[in-house]
Amino acid sequence: MSCRSLWLLALLMIYFGLGFGLIQSLRKFFLFPVSTLMIINHAEEIVFPAVTICNHNIMRSDYYPNNPNFTQVRALSSGDDTDFDWAWYDRFLADDGWNLTETVILGGHHLEDMILECKWQSYENCSAANFTTTLTDFGVCYTFNGNIDKPRTVSSPGSSYGLRLRIDIQQELYSFSEFSGAGLKVLVHPSNELPLVKMQGFSVPPGFQTEISMKYIEITNLPHPYKPYCNDIPLKYSGVYTADLCRYECEVDRIIKECGCKEYRHPGLYCYSVSFKLF
C-alpha cells in the first residue's frame, strides 16, 4: 500500500470519528429541552403539613418516686453510690422485661397535661386527642396532622388558618436530659415523613410567642433521559425518601444488627434491660 493510500485511509477515519462524535453530541443535545415553561397554578386548597413538638426534658421528676429503677439510676449517676442499692442492681440484671421505650413514654411529659389552648383555623377547638405519639431522634414527641390517609387542608394563608397552641412546658418537673435548656423542639414536615426533630427542628423558648411562616414548594423531576432522583427508593421507617432519612435508617439498622435491639427513640425492636451488648 502506497504512502498516499495510508494518508487517505487515516483522513477518512478522522472524518468518520469527527462525524460520529458530532452526531452523538447533537442527538444528546436534542434529548434535553432548552426552553423553560412556567405555569402559575392558584390552588383552592393545599395539604397542611404535620407539626411535631417535643419537650426538651425527657423524664418528669414526679415519675421517679413511683419507679425504683430510675431512683437507683440517678443515685448511681450522681457519683455517690452511698445510697445505691446493689441488691436492686442484681435483680435489675436478672430482669429481662423492662421496656425502656414504654418507661420513657409513661414518664415523659404528657401532652394532655401540657396543652392549655389548642385552636385549628381559629374556630375549631383541638386537644391532645388530635395528636399522635411519635418516637423521633429527639425522643418521645407528639405530631399534629400525622394522618396520612386523611390530612387536614387549608384554603387561605395566614396564622388565622393554621394551628395555634398555648403550652405549659412543666419546667418545674424538669429532671435530666441530654439536651440543655428548657422549651420545645418543633419540626414542620410532610405527614408521611418520619420527623428528624433533633437534626432538622428548631427550639421554641418558654415565655414567648412564636409564629412559623411556611412556603410550600413542590419539585417534580423529569423522566428519562434526565438523571433519576432517589425518591423512588423505599424506606422502612418513612413514606418518603430524603438523604437524612436514608442515613438515619442505616444507623438504626446497624445498631439493631450489632446489639440485637435499639435505643428507645428509634423505630423497630424494643430494647429490654439486658438485651444489649457494647461494641
N, C-alpha and C positions, 0 to 999 in steps of 0.2 A: 504494500500500500504506500502510495506516494505521500510526501510531506503535505501537499496541498489537500489531499483527501482527509488526512488526520485533522488538519486545522478546520476543515469544513464540518467534520463529524463533531469536533469539540464545540464549534459555534452553534450547531444545531441543538446539541444537548443543553447549552447555556440558554438558548432561546426557549427550549421546551421547559426547562426548570423555571425560568422567569415567567413564562405564560401560565404554568401550573400554579405558581405561588400567587400570581395576580388574580387568577380565577378564584382560588380559595379565599383570598382576602375579601374580594367583592362578595362572594357568597356569604361569608361570615358577617360582613357589614350589613347586608340587606336582611339578615335574620333578625336584627335588632332595630326597632323603630327609632327614629331620631327626632320625632316630633312629640310634643307634650300636650296632652288633652286634659283640661281641668274642668270638672263639673261640680258646682256647688249644690248640695242637696240639703234642704231645710227639713230635717226630720220632725215629725209631730211629737214623738217621744223617744227617749233613749233609756237604756237599762241603767239603773242606779247601781254604782259599784258596791261591793261588800266593804264594810268597815269593821276592822278588828282592833279591839282595845285590850291592853294588858296592864295590870298593876305592876309597878316597879318592885314591890315586895312580893316574895314568893309565898311565905307562910305567915299566918296570923299568930301573934303571941298568945292569944287566948286559947289556941288549939293545943299547946304543949301540956297543960295540966291533965288533959284527957288522953294523952298519948305518951306512954313511958319511953317509947323508942326515941322520940325527939328530945325528951328531957335528958336522957343519958347521952345522946349525941352532942347536945350543947355543953354538957358537963365535961365531956372528953375534949371537945374542940376548944374549950376555954384555956387549955394549957395546965389547969389544975385538976388532977384526977383524984383529989381527996374524997370528993363526994361521988365518985364514979362507982357504979355497982358492977363489979366484974362478973358476978354470978349472972346478971342480966346479959352480959356480953356473950357468955357461953350459951345461954338459951337463945339469944338472937342468931348466933351462927347455926344453931341446930334447927331454926325455923325457916322452912323454905316456902312460906306462904305470905310473906309481907310484900304487898304490891305497892311499890313506891309511887307509881303513877296515880293510883287510887288515893293514896295518902295525901299527895300534893293537891289533888282536886278537892278533897274534903277539907284540908287545912288551909287552902288558899282563900283569897277574898272572893266571896260570892256576889255575883252581880246584883241579885235582888236586894242585897244589903247596901250596895254602893250607889245605885241609881236613885236620885232624888227627883228627877224630872226627865221624861222622855217624850219627845214630840216628833211625829213624822208629817212633813209638809204643813206644819203649823197648826193643824186642826185635829189630827188623829193621834190619840194617846197610844203610847207603846210602853213596853215593860221588858223585864228580863226574859219573859217568855218569847219575845221576838228575837232573841239572840241564841246562838248555839255555842256550846263549849268546844273550844278548839285547842289542840296541842300544837304549839309552834316552837321555833327555835328560841323563843323568849320564855317559854313555859306555858302555863295554862292561861288561855285568853278567851275572849268572847267575841263572836262575829255576828254582825247585823247584816241581813240580806245575803246570807250564805246559801239560800235555797237555789240550787242550780236549775231545777225544773220550773220554778215559778218566781223569778226575781222581780223585785219592785222596779217600777219605771217612773220617770219624771218627764213632764211636758214643758216646763219652764225653767230658766236658770234662776240663780239666786238662793240665798240661805233660807228663805221662807219656804222653798220647795224641797228641802233636804231633810237631814236628820239633825235634831237638836237634843243634846244631852247635858244634864247637870249632875255631876258625880261627886260623891264623897269618897276619897281615896282611902279613908280609915287609917290615917297616918299614926294615930295613937296605938294601933295594933301592929305597927311595923316591927319586925324582929331581925331577920337577916336575909341577905340576898347577894348574889354575885354582881348585881347592878347597883351602883351608887346613886344616891339622890332619891327624891320622892316624886311621885306623879304617875302619869300614864304613858305608855308607849302605844302609838297609834299607827295603823297602816291602812291605806285605802287601796283596794286591789280588785281584780275581776272575781266574780263569785265562784268560778270553777278553778281558781288558782290557790294552791297552798300558801298561806301567808308566811313569809320570812320576815317576821317583825323585828327581830334583833338585827338583821342585816339591812333592811330597807325602811324600817319605820322611823318615826320622829317622836320626840318626847314632848309631852304637854305638862307644864308645871302646875302645882296646885295654886288656887287663889287667883287665877287669870281666866279671861275669856279668850278662847282660841277659835278662829274661823278658818276653814280649809277651802280654798278655791281650786277647782279641778277643771281641766280641759280634756275632752275625750278625743283621741286621735286613733283611727283605725288604719292600719297599713296592710295592704294585700299584695303579696309578691306575684310577679308574672310567672307564667308556666315556662316550660322548656321552650327555647334554649337557654333561658336565664338560669343562673345558679340557684339550686334548690335551697330552701331555708330549713332549719331543723324543727320547725313547729309541727311536723308530722310524726316526730319521734314520740311514742307513748311513754309516759312516766307512771310509776306505780302510785305515787302519793299526790299527784296533781293532775287536773284535767287539761292543763295547757303546758307547753314547753317553754322554759327560759333557761339560759345558761346557768344562772344561780340555782334554780331548782334542780337542774341536772347534777351539779356539783354536790348539792345537799343530799340528793338521793344516793349518790355514790358514797358519801360519807356515812350515811345511816347504814347502808348495806355492808360497808366494810366493818363497822362496829358490830353489827349482828353476826357477821361471818367470823370475826375474831373472838367475840365474847359470848355468843350464843343468846344475846339479848340486846337491849338498847337503853339509852337514857330515858328518863320518864317523859321528856318533852318530845321525843322522836316518835313518829308513827311506826307501827309494826308490833313485834312481840313485846309483851310486858317483861320487865326485869324484876325478879324477885331477889330476896336478900342475899342468897348465896349463889345465885346463878350467874356468876361473872368471874372473869379472870383478868389479871393485869397483863398488858402487852406493851 
